[in-house]
């Protein structure tokens, strides 16, 4: 089999559904182009009710099977029926080491994850996952750090999924209408804008796989499910990312997608 020229992609996100909402289009696009794709989820354990939902979502995106760090959600004790520690309370060195093992095992060209704000709502798990990912992406390439986690591997780039001020006209009112915060980034912070219109069906199928989040007042999948389809498509059709600095070298050129539409 000929190796795909599209960079392999590893998503690292805090909760089940973050991967679909923030990077579902890019994941589906890369998978369809023949690239290896996978997702690491920091919270909600394998014994929780959201693990099967995550598996269904990743299947819809072509992103393999769940890879879990095994921590609990900061705000939901049901996320760890076995009593695992919350991600925000876990020793930083331990959490970084767990993610380094996944990076070295999967050997991605590119990593995508949360931004420093923790997306629009500033969820503490999102912010913690951003911090862990930044450290793990660099540490994965250093042989003297976490030697027990496997052979060193240096991804070429880390792209943080984000929301620029100019890109929240449709999404902002949905969140503010249920009392959620709006922490958008300045437009100049964005370094890659990806049109994923061609992958909206797969992206929405993945979001809808998180069935427990399609009900209630505040979950974003529920808000989107009640929105006008045109407005929902406008919200989901563009994904924004910021490329963050990494050590020298890397395995591929730092392009989030290998074919148009791609980074501007």
N, C-alpha and C positions, 0 to 999 in steps of 0.2 A: 504494500500500500504506500502510495506517495505521501510524504509528510506535507501537511497543510502549510502554506506560506502565511496564514493568519496567525498572529501570536496567541499562544495558550494563555488562558485567563483564570485566575483564582480570585473569587470574591470573598471578602471577610466582612461579615456583618453581625450586628448584635443579636437580632431577634429573627425568628422565622417570619417571613414576609418582607423584611428589609431588602433582601436580595432581589425580589421580584419588583418591588416598588421603585428602587433606586437604580438598578442596573439590569433589569430583566430583559430589556431590548438588546443591550450589548452582549449579554450572555447568550441569548438566543441567536443573535447574528453570528457570533464567533463559532458557536456549535454547528450552525448550518453550513458554515464555510469549511468545516472539517477540523477545526481547532479543538484541542482538549480544553474543557472548562470544568470547573468545580467550585463549590462554595463551602466555606467554613462558617459555622454559626456559633457565636460565643455563649449564648444563653439558651435555656430550655433543654432539658436532658432527654435522652432516648426513651425514657419511661413516661414522659409527659404526653398530654393529648395532642400537642402541636407537632410532635415529631413526624407522625404519618402525613400531616398536612404539608410539612416541609418536603418530605420525600416526593409527594405528588407534584408540588411546585417545581422542584428540580427536574423531575422527569419531563414536565411540560417545556422546560427551558433547554433540555439536553445537557444538564449540568451534573449528571451522575447521581450518586447517593449522598445522604447527609454526612457531613463531617462536623462533629460537635466538640467544642472545648469542654462542655460538661458543667457549666456554671448556672446559677440561678439568676433570674431577672430581678433587678433591683426593686421592682414594684409588684411582683406577683409570686407569692409562695408556691402556687400550683406549678410553677415552671420547673421545680425540682422535687418530685414526690419522694425521692430518697434522701432529701435534706442536704443537697450540695450547697456549698458556700455561694453567696451572691458574687457576681463578677466584680462589682465595685468594692467588695471586701477582700477579694483574693489577693495574695501576694503578687506584686507586679512581676517579679522575676519568674514565678511559677507560670503565670498566664502567658508571658512572652515565650517561655520555653515550650509550652504546649503548641503555640502557633508556629514556632520555628520548625517543629517536627512535621507539621502539615506542609509547610512551604518546601522543606527539603524533600519530602516524600513525593509531592506532586510536581515539583520543579516548574513553576509557571514562568512564562516570559513577563507577564504583567500581573499586577495585583490591583484590585479595586476595593474600596471600602468607604468608611464614613469620613466626613470632614471634621475639622476641629470644633465646629459649633455643635456637632451632634445633630445635624440636619435642622430643619425649621423649628422643631420643638425643643431642641437641646436636651434630649433624654440622656440621663447620666450613663446608661449602658452604651449609648452611641459614642459619647465622648471617650469613655474608657476604652472601647474597642478601637477607636482612632489612635489613641496613645499606644496601645499594645501593638497594633499593626505597624505603626511607624518604627517602633523599636525592633519588632520581629523581622521586618523586611531587611533591615540593615544587618541584624545579628545573624540571619540565615546564611549570609555570605562569609562569615568570619569563622575560621576553623577552630579557634580557641574558645568560642562561646558555644555552650550547649553541645559539646562533642557527642553526648549520648543521643542526640536528636537526629543523627544521620550525617551524611556527607554534605559539606557546604554547598549552597546554591544561592546565587545572587540574581533576583529578578531585575529586569532592565528598568522598570519604572513602577511607581505606585501612584495611582490615580484616585483622588478622593472625590466621591460623588457629592455634589453640592447643589445649591439653589441660588442663582443670581437674582438680584432685585428685579431685573427686567423679566424674569421668567416665572413669576408667581402671581400674575394677574388673575388667573383662573383658580389656582390652588389656594392662595391666601385667604379669600373669603370663606372657603369651606372650613379651614382650620380655625380662623378667628370666630366663626359662627358658633363653635362649640367650646370657646374659651381657651384654645391652644395658642401658644406663642408663635411668633414669626421671626426667625433668626436667619435672614437671608444674607448672602455675601455680596460685596460690590461686584459689578459686572466684570471689572478688570481682573478679578481673581480667577475667572474661568479660563482654562486653557484648551479645553476640548468640548465641543458642542456636537452631539451625535443625534442625527435624525433617525429614529427607530420606528417610523411609521410602518414600514414593511413587516415589522415584527409585533405589531400591536395585538394581534389575535393570540399569539403565544404568550405575550406578556400578561394580557388580561386573564388568560387561562391559568397562568401561574398564580397571579394574585387571587383569583377566585378559588384556587385550591386551598387557601388558608381559610377554610369555612368558618372557623370559630370567630374570625375577624370580620365577617360579612354582616354581623348583627351588632346592635348597640348604637349608642349615640356618638362615641368618640373615635373608634378605630378608623384609620384612613381607608382601608378597603371598604368598610361599610359606607363611609361618606362618598366614595367614588361609585359604589354600586347604586346609590340613590341619585347621583348626579345625572344631568342630561348627557346622553351618550356623546354628543359633539364636544361638550365641555370636558368630559372625561378623556376623550381621545386627545384633545389639545394638551391636557395635563401630562399624559403619559407618552406622547409622541416624541419628546425631546429629553435626552439625558445629558446632564452637565457634569463635568469633571475638572479637577485641578491636578496637574502633574506636580508631585512633590519631589524634592531632591533626594538622590540616592548616591551611594558611592560610585566611583568611576567604573567603567566597564559595563557589563550587562550582556545578555545573550542576543538581544535583537534591538533594532531601532525602536525608539520609544514612541510608537504609534498605537493608539487605543484600538483602532480598527484598521484592517488592511485594505479595505475597499470602500469607495464612496457609498453613502455619505459618511464623512469622517470628521476628524478634528479640524476646526477652523484654524 
